[in-house]
Amino acid sequence: MTEPTPPAITKEELDVLIREGVPLVGGFGVVIDSLGAGTIRLRLPYKDDFVRPGGTVTGPAMFGLADVALYGAVLSLIGRVELAVTTSMTINFLRRPPPVAIIAEARVLKMGKRLAYGEILIFSEGDPEPVAHATGTYSIPPHDPVKLAVSGYQSPETE
């Protein structure tokens, strides 16, 4: 059995990049639970600041978490290419999340030379049913070639 390919950026490097490079969301207190090649799981701890009237987590907090989760999933494949940016993102709020921590699980579905496309599921902590689903596209500036497909397949020339 083949060992999984490690991500192209470490959890520690990504944590610093989120806090310094994306300070709005980094200041939310995002925690990286896990990071793999093309996947990430982030946790946004509960704060009273994230609750809107009606006692639910605010949409902007969930959207920000989804966006930074896809950023992390993309960088897990290409490394520290800080100028990769969101070109589009859509979020569908599926149900009302209670005022608890929220979890984002993102994965890259397609990695091209200039664009990456992925999806993000948002969960309330402790609940297996998603409260939101997002999809997004990231624009990737010129960088060293990506040698690993999302599936883990490596082209013969890179082995």
C-alpha positions as CSV (number, residue, x, y, z in Angstrom):
1,M,0.0,0.0,0.0
2,T,1.4,3.4,-1.0
3,E,1.8,6.1,1.6
4,P,-0.5,9.2,1.0
5,T,1.3,12.0,-0.6
6,P,2.1,14.8,1.9
7,P,0.6,18.3,1.3
8,A,2.8,20.8,-0.5
9,I,2.6,23.1,2.6
10,T,2.7,22.3,6.3
11,K,0.0,23.0,8.8
12,E,2.3,25.4,10.5
13,E,3.2,27.3,7.3
14,L,-0.5,27.5,6.4
15,D,-1.5,28.6,9.8
16,V,0.9,31.6,9.7
17,L,-0.2,32.4,6.1
18,I,-3.9,32.4,7.2
19,R,-3.2,34.7,10.2
20,E,-0.9,37.1,8.3
21,G,-2.1,36.9,4.7
22,V,-5.8,36.6,5.4
23,P,-6.0,38.6,8.6
24,L,-9.8,39.1,8.6
25,V,-10.5,35.4,8.7
26,G,-7.3,34.6,10.5
27,G,-8.4,36.9,13.3
28,F,-11.5,34.8,13.7
29,G,-9.4,32.1,15.4
30,V,-9.5,29.5,12.7
31,V,-7.8,26.2,13.6
32,I,-6.5,23.7,11.1
33,D,-7.7,20.3,12.3
34,S,-6.2,18.3,9.4
35,L,-4.4,18.9,6.1
36,G,-3.8,16.5,3.2
37,A,-2.9,16.8,-0.4
38,G,-6.0,18.5,-1.8
39,T,-8.1,18.4,1.4
40,I,-8.4,20.4,4.6
41,R,-10.6,20.5,7.7
42,L,-10.8,23.8,9.6
43,R,-12.6,24.6,12.8
44,L,-14.0,28.1,13.6
45,P,-14.4,28.2,17.4
46,Y,-17.7,29.7,18.7
47,K,-17.7,33.4,19.5
48,D,-20.6,35.6,20.4
49,D,-19.5,37.9,17.6
50,F,-20.5,35.2,15.1
51,V,-24.2,35.0,16.2
52,R,-26.9,37.0,14.4
53,P,-30.4,37.8,15.5
54,G,-32.3,34.5,15.9
55,G,-29.4,32.8,17.6
56,T,-27.7,31.4,14.6
57,V,-24.2,31.6,13.2
58,T,-23.9,34.5,10.8
59,G,-23.5,33.8,7.0
60,P,-20.4,36.0,6.6
61,A,-18.6,33.8,9.2
62,M,-19.5,30.7,7.3
63,F,-18.6,32.2,4.0
64,G,-15.2,33.4,5.2
65,L,-14.4,30.0,6.6
66,A,-15.4,28.3,3.4
67,D,-13.2,30.7,1.4
68,V,-10.1,30.2,3.5
69,A,-10.7,26.4,3.6
70,L,-10.6,26.2,-0.2
71,Y,-7.5,28.5,-0.2
72,G,-5.8,26.0,2.1
73,A,-6.9,23.0,0.0
74,V,-5.5,24.6,-3.1
75,L,-2.2,25.5,-1.4
76,S,-1.9,22.0,-0.1
77,L,-1.4,21.0,-3.8
78,I,0.8,23.9,-5.1
79,G,2.6,25.1,-2.0
80,R,3.0,28.7,-0.9
81,V,1.6,30.5,-3.9
82,E,0.2,33.4,-1.9
83,L,-1.3,35.2,-4.8
84,A,-3.8,32.4,-5.6
85,V,-7.1,34.2,-5.3
86,T,-10.8,33.5,-5.3
87,T,-12.4,34.1,-8.7
88,S,-15.9,32.8,-7.8
89,M,-17.6,31.2,-4.9
90,T,-21.2,30.2,-4.3
91,I,-22.6,29.1,-0.9
92,N,-26.0,27.5,-0.2
93,F,-27.2,27.7,3.3
94,L,-29.0,24.4,4.0
95,R,-30.2,24.7,7.5
96,R,-29.9,27.0,10.5
97,P,-26.7,26.3,12.5
98,P,-26.9,26.6,16.2
99,P,-24.5,28.9,18.1
100,V,-21.6,26.4,18.3
101,A,-18.2,26.0,16.6
102,I,-18.4,25.4,12.8
103,I,-16.3,23.0,10.8
104,A,-15.3,23.3,7.1
105,E,-14.2,20.3,5.1
106,A,-12.8,21.3,1.7
107,R,-11.5,19.3,-1.2
108,V,-10.1,20.3,-4.6
109,L,-12.1,18.6,-7.3
110,K,-10.0,19.8,-10.3
111,M,-6.6,21.3,-10.4
112,G,-5.5,22.9,-13.7
113,K,-2.5,25.1,-14.6
114,R,-4.4,28.4,-14.0
115,L,-7.6,27.4,-12.1
116,A,-8.6,25.1,-9.3
117,Y,-12.2,24.1,-8.5
118,G,-13.4,22.7,-5.2
119,E,-16.2,22.2,-2.8
120,I,-16.7,22.9,0.9
121,L,-19.1,21.4,3.4
122,I,-19.8,23.3,6.6
123,F,-21.0,21.5,9.7
124,S,-22.0,22.6,13.2
125,E,-19.7,20.9,15.7
126,G,-21.1,17.6,16.7
127,D,-23.7,17.3,13.9
128,P,-23.0,15.0,10.9
129,E,-25.5,16.9,8.7
130,P,-24.1,19.9,6.8
131,V,-25.5,23.4,7.4
132,A,-24.0,24.8,4.2
133,H,-22.4,23.7,0.9
134,A,-20.1,25.9,-1.1
135,T,-18.2,25.6,-4.4
136,G,-15.5,27.9,-5.6
137,T,-12.8,28.6,-8.2
138,Y,-9.3,29.9,-7.5
139,S,-7.1,31.6,-10.0
140,I,-3.5,30.4,-9.7
141,P,-0.7,32.7,-10.9
142,P,2.4,31.2,-12.6
143,H,4.3,28.9,-10.3
144,D,6.4,25.7,-10.4
145,P,4.5,22.9,-12.0
146,V,2.1,20.7,-9.9
147,K,3.4,17.2,-10.1
148,L,0.5,15.5,-8.2
149,A,-3.1,15.1,-9.3
150,V,-5.8,15.4,-6.7
151,S,-6.4,11.7,-7.0
152,G,-2.8,11.0,-5.9
153,Y,-1.8,9.9,-9.4
154,Q,1.7,10.9,-10.3
155,S,2.7,11.2,-13.9
156,P,5.5,8.8,-15.0
157,E,7.9,11.8,-15.6
158,T,7.7,12.8,-12.0
159,E,8.4,9.4,-10.4
